[in-house]
Structures are given as C-alpha cells and as structure tokens.
Amino acid sequence: MKHVGILAHSAEGSALCYLTACHEGIRRLGPHQHPDITLAVIAMGKSMAAWERFDLPSIRATLTQTLKRLDAAGCDFFICPDNTAHLALEAGNTSLPLPGLHIAEVVADYALSRKFRSLGVLGTKWTMDGSIYRDAFDRRGLKFHIPGEADRELINATIFEELCGGIFREETKADYQRIIRDLARAGCDAVVLGCTEIPLLITPEASPLPVLDSTRLLAQAAVDVALGARAQPSWRGGRIRSVDVTA
C-alpha cells in the first residue's frame, strides 16, 4: 500500500481532503483502516503577497519546500488540495521532488466518465481566469464556462474573507446558488467546485446543478493510487500537454 502525501496550502480544504481520504480508506478497507497519509503545510499567509503579484516561481519554491518534507517522510506520491496552487506547480522547468496527481486532470476525467460536456467552474480569480481547467477540458473536448466579472469578484472575495477562515454564511450560499443557476441557464450541465473550501458551503443537495467536488474527487483518486486501483502518477510539475482520453 502506497504512502499518500498531502501538499497543503489552505487549511479548510486540506483538512477536508485528509478526512475524505481517511473515510474512503475505511469504506474500502474496514473500520479504522486507511493508507498511510502525511500532511505538510507552510502557512498560506506566507505566499499571499506573492499571489497578489502573481509571482508563481516564488510560490512554487515554497510549495517545493513542503514537498521535500513529504519526500523525507517517505511518501510515494502527493496530492495538492488547492486548485489555484497548481498554477504554481505547473510553472518552471525543474521537476518536483515527488510525482503527483493533478487536480484538474482528476476532475476532468471524472466529468468525462459521467458524460458531462459543458461545465461551469467556480474558484479563486486565478483558477477561473487561468489555464488549469481550460487546458484539462480542452484536451477532452469539454466546454468551459465561468461566471461574469462581478460574480467572479464576489466568489474570490468570499473564498479568502470567509471560506478559508471557516466562515460559512447563508447569504454567501444564496449568492453561490444564484451563480450556479446562471451557469445552468448558460447551458452548463454540471459545476466544478474548483476551490477546495467551496464544498463546505455548497453540498450536492444545495446546488442547482450536479457538482464535481474537486476536493473529494482528488482524495478518492489518491486512495485509488494507494490501493493499486489507479496507476502511480508520473506528473512532476509543469504543464500537461496531452492526455489519453480513451484510457
């Protein structure tokens, strides 16, 4: 059984990912059983100024420090339950210390398996405006949609001012539900919760569209790898250029 490393960046989403992996292990292996898991984190606050400058090399250097800790702990591979952090992991030409699962690839594969074709994406401004999901969807022929500018600003603000701090307001939930309804009217058949804290606010029952919960999908994929039901990942950072969608 392989040792899972969790490269944490924001606290709430990382905790949800860790618990999901443990619960998935228990579901599949029996009471109190799950793969070995090591979680390491350098406080996200140390990278926030770099995010505002969009200084991806600096953020990648910090994330690499955390990965070195996971490598030293004996982890076989890593997952990063922070969608936006994948922009930094994709930046640069040097290989990361461990191979990892790419969160957008996991979500896009799941969307394809469920025959979704037109997906809305909610996340930070960098995730919604960036290439992580656009590229993963393009490689699979999936359509990519994001909310309008004002709603993107609202989502980004509430992620950092509320969700990352464990604040979940009914008024914010209502705003997200309205935004998801707008995505449905625009032709989306599902919505990606592309910030790992959003599933703590928007449950499948509360969403006007089927949800693709990036946090839980990533955790479940990690357990698959640990138990040998999914191939050991080979991605060590950098942009993914192609994918075998028939696999």
Salt bridges, closest charged atoms under 4 A:
GLU24 OE2 - ARG27 NH2 2.71
GLU24 OE2 - ARG28 NH1 3.73
GLU52 OE1 - LYS125 NZ 3.69
ASP55 OD2 - ARG53 NH2 3.17
GLU90 OE2 - HIS102 NE2 2.78
GLU90 OE1 - ARG239 NE 3.73
GLU105 OE2 - ARG139 NH2 2.34
GLU105 OE1 - ARG140 NH2 2.63
ASP109 OD1 - ARG140 NE 2.87
ASP109 OD2 - ARG230 NH2 3.96
ASP129 OD1 - ARG152 NE 3.07
ASP135 OD2 - ARG239 NH2 2.57
ASP151 OD1 - ARG178 NH2 2.93
GLU162 OE2 - ARG169 NH1 3.38
GLU170 OE2 - LYS173 NZ 3.84
GLU171 OE1 - ARG169 NH2 3.70
ASP182 OD2 - ARG178 NH1 3.67
ASP182 OD1 - ARG185 NH2 2.36
ASP213 OD2 - ARG216 NH1 2.60
ASP224 OD1 - ARG28 NH1 2.47
